């Protein structure tokens, strides 16, 4: 089943009189349970593509379809609902709310959804257990290592049971040990929950572990490669 | 976790800034209410000075035009003994009226040891005057004494009280014999002997040099009349003033009398109240503006500092109104905590002033009196609600601006 599809997706930015094409007519289809890396050099458009797929930004032209819904005519509120219920985000800098504990950070998307406190707490605790952080549930982000923070961010991304998780350079700020832990974790969750994962990355440690690599360059897909052996 | 608790924790992030803002709101609230409390004390003082201290009562009944033209020919504008009796009878039937007291205004010269001074006299039955004056609670000195000397009663019909200004003028002492001289109601020159047994002080500095208080009986002898200038009504409840006045106007509609409430006669009260209302309004607007600007600045800075966090919240599904609500709660909390602290400061200040009993010389009195800061529930509540409301509203503009920023821009904010 197709989770997200882009058709002739374009994004350009204007800097004064200069127009910069960040994406040029990108056609991409991501299916359920896929573990996809979008890679390429800096400025190739990978983050822009992830932002557009995640409904964090609007394309200049082209179409994005999430499931069976076109994003073209969604209002800002509808996009917010969509992001909340269908897409999970993992950021390079973890982007946890510093005044909230790990548990509260994971509960946040559910509370935005209007889920009651008790249920949100139960579901968040279960996710923290899944990322092996139940003993750190009461800790605030600044008391946790980078790897632990990223695991909390993954739990937060998964707590609403999204069909798609978008991770922007999720291992860029982690040492090898923690990066491997995070990759293992995401792979495990990908397989157990069936959520599709899209990474923007140029980290070989991650690229070696995905089952599809989309190579972007100058805003265009240079290569879309299925990887058969997964380590 | 609730949004309220998130907002509260956000305030603690930059505790010093939050405390400064809360202090600004608290001091603003306290300043408004201390000033409002002092203004109310002034209104109360002027009102009580007029109604009770000067024994004017709540309602007065005069012969028509007596207050405007009675000075030129007092005899022509007096209420007759029959009129007075009729009013007394009506007052006795009305449960809301505690007392109907006759008052006769007299004027002439006081002669002491060959020196003369013009005087304005007010004469009432001493016990009735005492009954009215006993109700006064404001504008009291620490010793709470209205006069020096001995009480004037109906048993001492030749005793009079003079003001401190007149006493200084004559250099006389308590017990001195004086003569009151002047034309009576028929225009014939008359004179009565009297003994000064009281030295009293009046709120009005001008009157304090000219005023003589004398028993009604003596004044009626001096004016050769049994009539009175007006009848003063003391009500059991001040709130009934308008109703009683309206009823009396109906009852005596066919009489050639005028019936006034105390505030219609007391110009000073009306003018002072209007002046304080304007000053209070200005102070309130200035202070609420400063408090709101302070909160606006704090929230504006918080919004800029937390732009990336707003992006994160928006990315995980928080809608634009949710962002506004979050900062609105934070701002409202600053206002709420500030106003609560301000309330405590106001109450503490008021109680401290009440305990210390500081003295001052108010413009409506020629003597030093204890000043107060009254706690006025209407001011306390209205300023509380408005401050919290305005501080909440102060967050809307910066929060809306942040909420409307594209999510991707917020996330990329450094």
Interface residues (C-beta under 8 A of the other chain):
Chain A: X51 X54 X56 X57 X58 X76 X77 X80 X81 X83 X84 X85 X89 X91 X95 X97 X98 X99 X100 X104 X107 X108 X109 X111 X112 X113 X117 X156 X160
Chain B: X1 X2 X6 X9 X10 X12 X13 X308 X309 X311 X312 X313 X314 X315 X316 X317 X318 X319 X320 X322 X406 X407 X408 X411
